[in-house]
Amino acid sequence: MSKDKIILSSLAMDLKRAALGYHNNSNRMADRFLQEAMKRKREINVKKISPNIKKILGKLDHLINEDNLSKAEDALMYSTLFQNAIGQ
């Protein structure tokens, strides 16, 4: 597995944990996993990934400004999209 796929996989898991945290009202824990996801986003070499993944990565920044329910829903959606992309 390439380095970028490992980072995307870790990003997907961080987003999933954040989504579960927001859903369960564990906001402090969820915020921490969202911060970790944003760090992982910066680790990805965007020159080596597909345009679709780049597009999704560009949408991650808006998660910070959403309400917790929207954060949970969107983080879970993005997590699933990254997991599907890794499987291809």
Order of alpha helices (4+ residues) and beta strands (2+ residues): alpha-alpha-alpha-alpha
